[in-house]
Amino acid sequence: MSRRMFSRSLYSLQYLSRSGGFSPHNSSINPNSKHTVLAAFGRFLHVRPYATTPQPSASASSLNQTELAKFAAIADSWWDAEGPFKPLHIMNPTRLAFLRSTLCRHFGKDPFSARPFEGLKFVDVGCGGGILSEPLARMGASVTGIDAVEKNIKIARLHADLDPIASSIEYRCTTAENLVEEQMKFDAVIALEVIEHVADPAEFCKSLSTLTVSNGATIISTINRSMRAYATAIIAAEYILHWLPKGTHQWSSFLTPEELVLILQRASISVEEMAGFAYNPLTGQWSLTDNIGVNFIAFGIKNSQ
């Protein structure tokens, strides 16, 4: 993934974000880029402890019970735009811009269409109260939203019932591992701000890969394990600005972009695009950037079997 190609894709995404989801710049991905991702990151790749320890069986769960308890405690606040999930509500348009651009390009869909995802099956893993599932459904996707916290699913269903389109979403209190056992398959598997809360990121990514059809898309967003992320996503966001409840994030659970690329590559997912999210305190808005020092998102393709 060359710097020039990354910058060109990012420029398209930045325009898309500013214009509310539509971009005249539909740059194509170099078909050979998936073979250059590891080369681009190669000198940074290293193995974390969980990558060398024995892995649980396919039916085992990557759930972290402590993390589940945290989110169960604030589940009622999912649709409170000024509550604990305010950062996600503000970030959502930028996340959706990235999804629209990358997924439309990959599946040959028209990004100018009001329902570009018509005919595609998506799963929103760790859907919470449905703040991502609902707009995906409005863009035409057949959406399954899953979450291990039953209270989150109840909130998501109640809110979806207020909208005839969103009411088509299939919400289930289950895990990615359980869907694997059911042999479910999706065109796109999406897990945003989830992987930093699971017990075993490598096993989790294997499940996401298994759920993705051959040549389908897997998209993950998370927080970089950097000192800058510790200062902004934990110290500032949780203890100074009080955007998030204290203890929401554990710095040791974050992944670096290089680690995520390697984990996904081992799960047969080739990362083709990556972008960062930057918050502007003057405008109160998020935007896409090539700086992946804190929040970042990765778009990968499931290798053909």
WOGIDA-V597533 format. One record per pair of residues at least 6 apart in sequence whose C-alpha atoms are under 7 Angstrom apart, sorted by the first residue. I is the first residue (numbers start at 1). J is the second residue. D is the distance in Angstrom with one decimal. If there is no record, write none. Layout:
i=I j=J d=D
i=I j=J d=D
This chain:
i=1 j=33 d=5.2
i=1 j=36 d=5.4
i=1 j=37 d=5.1
i=1 j=40 d=6.3
i=1 j=272 d=7.0
i=6 j=273 d=6.9
i=9 j=27 d=6.3
i=10 j=275 d=6.9
i=10 j=289 d=6.9
i=10 j=290 d=6.9
i=12 j=23 d=6.5
i=12 j=25 d=5.2
i=12 j=26 d=6.8
i=13 j=97 d=6.7
i=13 j=98 d=6.0
i=13 j=101 d=6.5
i=13 j=288 d=6.9
i=14 j=287 d=6.9
i=14 j=288 d=5.5
i=15 j=23 d=6.0
i=16 j=22 d=4.9
i=16 j=23 d=4.7
i=16 j=97 d=5.8
i=17 j=94 d=5.4
i=17 j=97 d=5.1
i=17 j=287 d=6.8
i=21 j=97 d=5.0
i=21 j=100 d=6.9
i=22 j=111 d=6.0
i=22 j=112 d=5.7
i=33 j=272 d=6.4
i=34 j=270 d=5.6
i=34 j=271 d=6.5
i=34 j=272 d=5.5
i=37 j=271 d=6.6
i=37 j=272 d=6.9
i=41 j=258 d=6.1
i=44 j=258 d=6.3
i=45 j=258 d=5.6
i=45 j=259 d=6.3
i=45 j=262 d=6.9
i=46 j=259 d=7.0
i=51 j=202 d=6.7
i=59 j=177 d=6.1
i=59 j=181 d=7.0
i=61 j=177 d=6.2
i=62 j=198 d=5.7
i=62 j=199 d=5.1
i=62 j=200 d=5.3
i=62 j=203 d=6.7
i=62 j=204 d=6.0
i=63 j=198 d=5.3
i=63 j=199 d=5.6
i=64 j=197 d=6.8
i=64 j=198 d=5.3
i=64 j=199 d=4.9
i=67 j=197 d=6.0
i=68 j=149 d=6.4
i=72 j=149 d=6.2
i=72 j=151 d=6.4
i=75 j=151 d=6.3
i=75 j=152 d=5.5
i=76 j=155 d=7.0
i=77 j=83 d=6.0
i=77 j=84 d=6.7
i=78 j=85 d=6.1
i=78 j=129 d=5.3
i=81 j=89 d=6.2
i=84 j=243 d=6.3
i=84 j=244 d=5.2
i=84 j=245 d=6.7
i=87 j=243 d=6.9
i=90 j=285 d=6.6
i=91 j=286 d=5.7
i=94 j=286 d=6.5
i=94 j=287 d=6.1
i=94 j=288 d=6.9
i=100 j=111 d=6.6
i=101 j=111 d=6.7
i=104 j=110 d=6.2
i=104 j=111 d=5.8
i=104 j=116 d=6.9
i=109 j=116 d=5.8
i=110 j=116 d=5.8
i=114 j=139 d=6.2
i=115 j=138 d=6.8
i=115 j=139 d=4.1
i=115 j=140 d=4.6
i=116 j=139 d=5.9
i=116 j=140 d=6.3
i=117 j=139 d=5.7
i=117 j=140 d=4.7
i=117 j=141 d=4.7
i=118 j=140 d=4.3
i=118 j=141 d=5.3
i=119 j=141 d=6.4
i=120 j=141 d=5.3
i=120 j=142 d=6.1
i=120 j=187 d=6.1
i=121 j=141 d=5.9
i=121 j=142 d=4.8
i=121 j=143 d=6.1
i=121 j=186 d=5.2
i=121 j=187 d=5.3
i=121 j=188 d=6.6
i=122 j=141 d=6.4
i=122 j=142 d=6.1
i=122 j=143 d=4.9
i=122 j=144 d=6.3
i=122 j=186 d=5.6
i=122 j=187 d=6.0
i=122 j=188 d=4.9
i=122 j=189 d=5.9
i=123 j=143 d=5.7
i=123 j=144 d=4.7
i=123 j=145 d=5.7
i=123 j=186 d=6.6
i=123 j=188 d=6.6
i=123 j=189 d=5.2
i=123 j=190 d=6.1
i=124 j=133 d=6.3
i=124 j=144 d=6.2
i=124 j=145 d=4.7
i=124 j=146 d=6.3
i=124 j=189 d=6.5
i=124 j=190 d=5.1
i=124 j=191 d=6.1
i=125 j=145 d=6.3
i=125 j=146 d=5.3
i=125 j=147 d=6.5
i=125 j=176 d=6.9
i=125 j=190 d=6.0
i=125 j=191 d=4.9
i=126 j=146 d=5.7
i=126 j=147 d=4.6
i=126 j=191 d=6.4
i=126 j=194 d=6.1
i=127 j=133 d=6.8
i=127 j=145 d=5.4
i=127 j=146 d=5.6
i=127 j=147 d=5.6
i=128 j=147 d=6.1
i=128 j=152 d=5.1
i=128 j=153 d=6.8
i=129 j=152 d=5.2
i=129 j=153 d=6.4
i=129 j=155 d=5.6
i=129 j=156 d=4.2
i=130 j=156 d=5.1
i=133 j=143 d=6.6
i=133 j=145 d=6.4
i=134 j=166 d=5.3
i=137 j=143 d=6.0
i=137 j=165 d=6.8
i=137 j=166 d=6.0
i=137 j=169 d=6.9
i=138 j=165 d=6.2
i=138 j=166 d=6.8
i=143 j=169 d=5.2
i=143 j=170 d=6.4
i=144 j=169 d=5.8
i=144 j=170 d=4.7
i=144 j=171 d=5.8
i=145 j=169 d=7.0
i=145 j=170 d=6.1
i=145 j=171 d=4.7
i=145 j=172 d=6.3
i=146 j=171 d=5.8
i=146 j=172 d=4.9
i=146 j=173 d=5.7
i=146 j=174 d=5.8
i=146 j=175 d=6.6
i=147 j=153 d=6.5
i=147 j=172 d=6.7
i=147 j=173 d=5.2
i=147 j=174 d=5.8
i=147 j=175 d=6.4
i=148 j=173 d=5.3
i=148 j=174 d=5.2
i=148 j=175 d=5.9
i=149 j=173 d=6.5
i=150 j=173 d=5.5
i=153 j=171 d=6.3
i=153 j=172 d=6.6
i=153 j=173 d=6.1
i=157 j=171 d=6.7
i=160 j=166 d=4.9
i=160 j=167 d=4.8
i=161 j=167 d=4.9
i=176 j=207 d=6.1
i=176 j=208 d=6.8
i=177 j=207 d=5.8
i=180 j=207 d=6.5
i=180 j=210 d=6.6
i=180 j=211 d=6.1
i=184 j=211 d=6.1
i=185 j=211 d=4.8
i=185 j=212 d=5.6
i=185 j=213 d=5.8
i=186 j=211 d=6.1
i=186 j=212 d=5.2
i=186 j=213 d=5.8
i=187 j=212 d=6.1
i=187 j=213 d=5.7
i=187 j=216 d=5.0
i=187 j=217 d=6.4
i=188 j=212 d=6.2
i=188 j=216 d=5.8
i=188 j=217 d=4.6
i=188 j=218 d=5.7
i=189 j=208 d=6.5
i=189 j=212 d=6.0
i=189 j=217 d=6.3
i=189 j=218 d=4.8
i=189 j=219 d=6.4
i=190 j=218 d=5.9
i=190 j=219 d=4.9
i=190 j=220 d=6.2
i=191 j=219 d=6.3
i=191 j=220 d=5.0
i=191 j=221 d=6.8
i=192 j=220 d=5.3
i=192 j=221 d=4.6
i=192 j=222 d=6.6
i=193 j=221 d=5.4
i=193 j=222 d=4.8
i=194 j=222 d=7.0
i=195 j=201 d=6.0
i=195 j=222 d=6.7
i=196 j=222 d=6.5
i=196 j=253 d=5.4
i=196 j=254 d=5.3
i=202 j=263 d=5.8
i=205 j=264 d=6.3
i=205 j=267 d=6.4
i=206 j=267 d=5.1
i=209 j=267 d=6.1
i=209 j=268 d=6.8
i=209 j=269 d=6.7
i=209 j=302 d=6.7
i=212 j=218 d=6.9
i=212 j=302 d=6.6
i=214 j=302 d=5.5
i=214 j=303 d=6.2
i=214 j=304 d=5.0
i=214 j=305 d=6.6
i=215 j=301 d=5.7
i=215 j=302 d=4.8
i=215 j=303 d=5.8
i=215 j=304 d=5.7
i=216 j=301 d=5.7
i=216 j=302 d=5.4
i=217 j=300 d=5.7
i=217 j=301 d=4.7
i=217 j=302 d=6.2
i=218 j=299 d=6.1
i=218 j=300 d=5.1
i=218 j=301 d=6.1
i=219 j=298 d=5.7
i=219 j=299 d=4.7
i=219 j=300 d=6.1
i=220 j=297 d=5.7
i=220 j=298 d=5.4
i=220 j=299 d=6.8
i=221 j=296 d=5.6
i=221 j=297 d=4.0
i=221 j=298 d=6.2
i=222 j=295 d=5.9
i=222 j=296 d=5.8
i=222 j=297 d=6.5
i=223 j=254 d=5.8
i=223 j=255 d=6.7
i=223 j=294 d=5.4
i=223 j=295 d=4.5
i=223 j=296 d=6.2
i=224 j=254 d=5.8
i=224 j=255 d=5.4
i=224 j=256 d=4.7
i=224 j=257 d=6.6
i=224 j=293 d=6.0
i=224 j=294 d=4.9
i=224 j=295 d=6.2
i=225 j=251 d=6.3
i=225 j=254 d=4.8
i=225 j=255 d=5.3
i=225 j=256 d=5.2
i=226 j=293 d=6.7
i=226 j=294 d=7.0
i=228 j=293 d=6.9
i=228 j=294 d=6.6
i=229 j=293 d=6.9
i=229 j=294 d=4.7
i=230 j=251 d=6.3
i=234 j=249 d=6.6
i=237 j=243 d=5.1
i=237 j=244 d=6.0
i=238 j=244 d=4.9
i=238 j=245 d=5.8
i=238 j=246 d=5.0
i=239 j=246 d=6.4
i=261 j=271 d=6.3
i=264 j=270 d=6.7
i=268 j=302 d=6.0
i=268 j=303 d=5.5
i=269 j=300 d=5.7
i=269 j=301 d=5.4
i=269 j=302 d=4.6
i=269 j=303 d=5.9
i=270 j=300 d=5.1
i=270 j=301 d=5.3
i=270 j=302 d=6.5
i=270 j=303 d=6.8
i=271 j=298 d=6.6
i=271 j=299 d=5.7
i=271 j=300 d=3.9
i=271 j=301 d=6.5
i=272 j=299 d=5.9
i=272 j=300 d=5.4
i=273 j=298 d=5.9
i=273 j=299 d=5.2
i=274 j=297 d=5.6
i=274 j=298 d=4.4
i=274 j=299 d=6.3
i=275 j=288 d=6.4
i=275 j=289 d=6.0
i=275 j=290 d=5.5
i=275 j=292 d=6.3
i=275 j=296 d=5.6
i=275 j=297 d=5.5
i=275 j=298 d=6.8
i=276 j=288 d=5.7
i=276 j=289 d=4.9
i=276 j=290 d=5.6
i=276 j=291 d=5.3
i=276 j=292 d=4.3
i=276 j=295 d=5.6
i=276 j=296 d=4.1
i=276 j=297 d=6.3
i=277 j=286 d=6.4
i=277 j=287 d=5.7
i=277 j=288 d=4.9
i=277 j=289 d=5.8
i=277 j=295 d=5.3
i=277 j=296 d=5.7
i=278 j=286 d=5.4
i=278 j=287 d=5.4
i=278 j=288 d=6.3
i=278 j=289 d=6.4
i=279 j=285 d=5.9
i=279 j=286 d=4.5
i=279 j=287 d=6.6
i=280 j=286 d=6.3
